[in-house]
Amino acid sequence: MTSSPIGLLAAALAMLSPLVAHAQDAPVAPPPVTTTQAPAAQDGGLVVDVVGGTSAPLGIAIPVMPTSAVVNTPAGPTDKLGRDLAQIVTNDLKNSGLFKPVPPTGLKGVAFPEVTTPSFEYWGGAGAQTLVQGFVRANGDGTLTVGCYLYDVFARSELTRQGFVVSPGDWRRAGHKCADMVYQRLTGEGPYFDSRIVYVSETGPKAKRFKRLAIMDQDGANHRFLTNGQSTVLTPRFSPDQRSIVYMSYLNDRPAIYVYDIGTAKQRLLVNNPSLTFAPRFSPDGRWIVFSMAVAGNTDVYRVQASGGSPQRLTNAPGIDTGGSYSPDGSKIAFESDRSGSQQIYVMNADGSNQQRISFGGGRYATPAWSPRGDLIAFTRVSGDFRVGVMSPGGGGERLLTDDWQDEGPSWSPNGRVLTFFRSHRGGAGAADLWSVDLTGVNERKIPTPLDGSDPSWGPLRP
């Protein structure tokens, strides 16, 4: 086991002899594996068309994960965990828009020895092209072992397998990790299910909204509030190591930037300056925080060391420059400015040099967010309605992904394929919800939150 919340099992698949497909000599638990690499697409394995979005989702069966023995754990009995884990994998893959899970009526029970000896004929008849089977086992040290196996039903072959050792409190992460394994193997895309979102939770009338920091898993589970709502908070952003969150707060009726330590639940003032500071975001290496500061009627983009210190001014143009977002290699910053007479997106080097406008599509452009893959910049376009879109870092290839009344504030998933944003309701109530959309613009879904939500920030993949 490693020191991370999820420790990958040390046994390597390549070092294991093939399992004998006889129930009577099945092992006490099928050996979960972590180090085997999935075959590449050119090797003839199944591959999901990620360009086609939901046009042809892949049929997949995810039956309940059996247990070798029903044991009560702090997370619940292992047989119930097997049902819940299978449901997490099902939900993750279905929500991606690329998979069509076999409905519950087509899912037969899987005995523990069958985990490594699938009934391919049955699953093919149920409409599954691929099959995910797994198991749950309670360990003597209080941890849980979750094994996850992916099969090609038509080829009657195993594609990959992986195992996880988790504390009872992290059992849901094993389900997300299993879904990530399947997603990565079948799409060739990076994983993103085992990640979290920080956002602003809102309640109350429009003229007096209570806004609190909140954090949750990407599917809305494990939700908790980080602040009590006594002071308004805005624009939270994760640090790359996910240990802290930078945001703007109206603490003591003075708008300023704070850094919240998730482990200690303590916050500290980032810049001790009487001027208004807002719109903060970490650099990819976590060393810097880029933000905006209003001084003498002019707003510019600055950066400061994440530990604090004297800010360095990066822009110096009349008007308002704000909304900085680093490229994944840290060499450039996208920001918005009204120096041309209207709100537009610009890109500059990380030291402030070579500032160039990249948005020319008509209307106003705001909230630039650089993709973790580096190939796109997401934005909000204001032209009547508010819509979320993407363009290349040079400004070409603009595409709008949403088409509602007021969609804004995009933030990227760890793999750069999905965006979360918030959608305001029509009318004067001021209510808003969190949503996600993939790069096709086809697969759009609402993210469940207990109250209204805005300003989402999707964190990196968890370690």
N, C-alpha and C positions, 0 to 999 in steps of 0.2 A: 504493500500500500504506500501511496505517496502522502505528502502532507496536505494536499489539496482536499476540499470537501468530497470530491469524488476521486477515489484512487483506482486507477486502472489495474486490473489483475496482471500479474507478472508473467503468467504462462503464455508462451507464444504458440500460435496454431501450427506454424511450420515444424515445431519440435514435437507435435503430438501425432501419434499413429492414428490412422483412420478408425473411426468408431464402428464397431460391429453392430449391424442393424438387427439385434435380437433383444426382445424385451427382458428375457431372463438374465442376460449378462450386461444390462445397461448399468452405467456407473451410478453411484449414489446421487450425483448431480452432473448433468452434462457440463463439460469444462468450458467456462466462458473464456473468450479469447479477445485480446486487445491489440495485438501487434500485426495481424495479417492485413496486408494491403489489398483493397478490392481491385479486381482486374480492370484495366483501362477500357474505355469504350471501344477501341479498335480491336479488342480481343473477342468481340462478338457477344458481350453481355448485354442485358437489357439496359436501355437508356431512355429517359423521359425527355420529350421535346419541351424544353423550357421556353422556347420562343412562342410556341402555340398556346401557352397559358392553359385555360380551361377547355380548349377545343377538343382535346382527346386525352382526358386524364387516364392514368394507368390503373387497371383493376388490381386491388391489393387486399389480401385477407390478413386480419390481425386478431386471431382468437385470444381468449383469456390465457394468461400465462399461469401454468400450473405450479404447484409447490411440492417439494419432496415430502414435507410434513407440515401440517397446519400448526403454526406457532404464534402465540400472541406476542406482539411487539408494541413499543410505544407508538408506532405508526398504524397499528391495527393488526389483525390476524393476517398471516401471509396469503391465505386464499383470497381474501378481499383485496389485498394489495395487487395480486395478480390480475384481478378484474380491472382495478383502477389504473394500473400501469398500461394495460392494453388499450384502455380508453384514451389515455393521454397520447399514446402513439397514434391512435386513430384520428384524434382531433387535430394534432399537429399536421399530419400528412394531408388530411382533408382540407384544412384551412389554407394550405399552400396553393390549392387550386390545381395541383398537378396529379393528384391521386384520387381514385374512386374506391373507397373501402367497401368491401362486401358487407351488406346490411346484417344486423344481428341474427335475423332468421336464417341466414346462410352460414353462420359460424357454428361449427360443431365443437364439442368439448375436446380438449387435447390432454391425453394422459401424460404423466411426467416422462416416461420413456420415449414418447412420440416426439419430443422436442427435437431430437436429432434424427428421427426417422419419419419424416412427414408423409402424410397420405396424399401424394401428388394427384392421383386420379380424382379423389374427392374435391380437392381445391380447384382443379381445373374445371370440373363440372359446376362449381359454385360461381364461376366467372372471374376467378383470380388469375392474373398473370404472374403475380409475385405473392410471396407469403412471408409474414413475419411471425416467428414463434420465439418463445422465451420462457424463462422460469424465474421464480423467486425463492430464495433460501435464507432462513435466519441463521446467522453465525453465532458461535459460542461467545464471541467478544462483544455482542450487542449490535454489530453491524448487519447489513443486509447485502446479499449478493444477488444481482440481477443479470441474467444472461439474455442476449438478444441475437437471433439468427435470421438471416435474410436468404430466401430461396427463390430460384427461378422455377416456376411451376411447370412450364412446358419443357424446359431442358432437364427437369428433375435433378437440379444441381444446387449446391450451396454457393451463394455469391460472396458472402462475408459474414463474420460473426464478431461479437464484442461482448465484454463483460465489465461490470462495474461493482465496486464495493462502496456502499454509501452508509452514512449514519441514518437512523430512522427519520430524522428531521429533514433529510435531503432526498427522500425516496422519489419525489416527483422529478428531480433532476435526472434520475436514471431513465425515466420514461422519455424525457426530452432528449437525452443523449442517444437513446435507442432510435428515436425518430430522426435525429440528425445523421446517424450512421446510415439509415436507409435512404434519406434524402440525398446525402452526399454521394453515395454509391450509384444511385439511379439517375441523378441529374447532372453530376459532374460539377455542381455548384458547391460553394462552401456552406457549412452548417450555420444555423441561426436560432434554433428552437431553445437551446439552453442559454437564455439571455434574459435581461431584465429591462424594464422601462421605468424611468422616473418622470413624473409629470406634476402639474398643478391641479389638485383636487379643489373643486369649487362648489359652493352652495350659497343660498340666500338670494335676496332680490338683486336686480341688476345694479341698482345704485349703491348697494352695500354687499358686495360679494365677499365671502370668507374664502381665502385662498391658502391652501396648505400644501407643503411638499408631501408627495406620496410615492411609494415605490412598489413594484409588483413584478411577477414573472411576465414574460411576453404574452402569455395567454390569459392574464388577469388574475392568476392564482397567487397565493401568499402575499396578499395586499396588506400594506401597513402605512400609517401616516408617520411622517418624520417631524413635522412641526405642528403646533397646536392651533394655528390660524389667528393668533393674536396680532400678528403683523402680516401684511400681504406679501406674497412671494411671486416671482416671475422667472421665466426662462431658466429652469434648472438644466444643468449639463453634467454628465458623468465625467470623472477623470478616467484616463486610459486603464489604470489599475483597479478601477471600480471601488476604491476605498473612500472616495470623497465625491461631493457634488458641489459645483459652483453655481451660484444663482444670485439674483437681485432680491433684496428684501427692504421693506419699509420699516424696519426695526427702529424704534424711537422716532418714528415719523421722518426719518432721513433715508431717502433711497440710496442704497449702497450695495456693493457686491460682498457676499460672504462665501466662505468655504465651509461646508458641512462634512464632518468626519462621520461616516456611517457606523464605524465600530464603536466610537465613544459617544455618539449623539451630541457632540459639541460643535459649535460654529465659531468662526473667527472672521474678523473684518479683513478684507484683502488689501484695500487701498485706503489709507487714512488721509482723506482729502475732502474738503467741504464741498467740492463740485459733485454734480450728479454723475454717478457711474452705473453702467448697465450693460446688458447683452454680452455676458462673459462666455468664453469657451476655452477649453484646454487645447494645447498643442498635442500632436500625436505621441510625443515622448513624455508628456506630463510635466515638462520643465517650465512652460510658459502658459499664461492665460491672456488671451486677447480679449479686449473689451472696448467699450466706448465711454468717453468722458466729455461732458459739456463744460466748457470753460469760456467765460466772457461772451456768451451768445453763440459760440461755434462748437460743434460736436465733431470729434475726430476719433479715429481708431488708435488705440494704444495697446501695448503689451507690457506685462509685468511678470517677474518670476513667480512661480506658483507658491513659493514660500513667503512672498511679499517683497517690499522694497520700493524703489522709485520707478514709476512708469516711464516707458519710452514711447514717444509719439511717433506714429507710423504714417498718418495722413495729415495734410495741412491745406485743405481746400475750403473755400467758403461754403457754408451750408451744413448739412448733416451727413456724416459718414458713420455707419454702424453695421452691426450684424456680421462680424468676422467669423470665418470658418476656414480652418487649415486644410490644405491638401494632405493626403495620407503620408506623404514623405516629409511633410513639414516645411517644404521649400516655398510654398505660395499660400496666399490668403485670399479668399473670396469675401467681398463685403458689398454693402449697398450704399449708394450715395445719390443725393439729389443735385449734385454740382452742375449737371447738364440742364437743369430746370425741372426734371421729374425723377422720381425714385427709380434707379437702375442698378444693375449688378456690375461690379468691377472686380478685376483680379490684379493682385500685386505680388511682388516677391515678399518673403517673410520679413525683410528688413524695411519694407515700405517703398522700395524702388519699383520702377516700371509699372505704374498704375494704368490699366487699360480697361475700358468699358467693353462688356461682352454681350449685353442684352439689347436687342434692337427689334423685338417682335411686336411692338405696339402695346400701349398700356404701361402700367408701373410694375416693377419687379422688386421683390423683397425676400427676406429670410433665406439667403443662400446657404446650402449645406453640401459640402463636398463628399462624394461617395467614398467609402472605405476602399473601393477598388481603384479610385482615382480617375475613372473614365467619364464621370458625369457630375454635374452640379444640380441639385434639386432646388426649387424655388417656389415662391408664391407669386402668381401673376394676377394683378388687379386690373381688370378691364370690364367694368360692370360687376360681374361676379368675381369671387376669389377662387382661383383654381391652382392646384398643385401640378407642377411639371418638372421636366428635366431638360438639360442641354449639355453639350460638351464643354470642357473648360475653355475652349476657344469661342464659345457662343453658338456653334452650329448645331444642327440636328434637334432643334427644340421640339418637344412633344408634351402636350398636356395630358395628364393621367386621370384627373377627376373632372367632374362636370356637375357640381352642385352649387348652391347659393353662396356658401362661404367656407371654403376649405383652405387651410393655411398652416404654416409652421412645420414643414416636413423634416423628418429625421430618419436616417438610414438604419436598416437592420445590419448586423455584423457582416453579412455576406454581400451587401450591396445590391440585393435583388428586390427588396421590399422596403416600402416607406411607411412610417406612421405619421399621422397629422391630426389636427383637430378640426371638427366641423361644427360651426355655430348654427343654432336653430333660428328659423325665421321668427320674427316678432320681437318684442321688447324685453323678454325675460332674461336675455344674456346667457342662456344655457348652451353648453357645448359638449360634444362627445369625442372620444378618441376613435380613430379609424386606421386601417392599413390598406395599402394598395400595392400590387406588384408592378413591375416595369411594363407589363403588357397593358395595364390600365383596365384589365378585365376582372381580375380577382380582387374585389373590394369587400371588406368586412368590418363590422363594428367590434371594437375591443371592449369587453365588459369592465366597467368600473362601478363601485358602489354609489358614487355621486357624479356630478358633472366633471369633465376633465378638459384641460388645455395644455399647451406648451410641452408636448411629450419629447423626451430624449431617449432614444434606444441605445442601450449600453453595449459594450463589446461582448463577445462570447465569453462565458464564465470559464475560469480555469478548472 
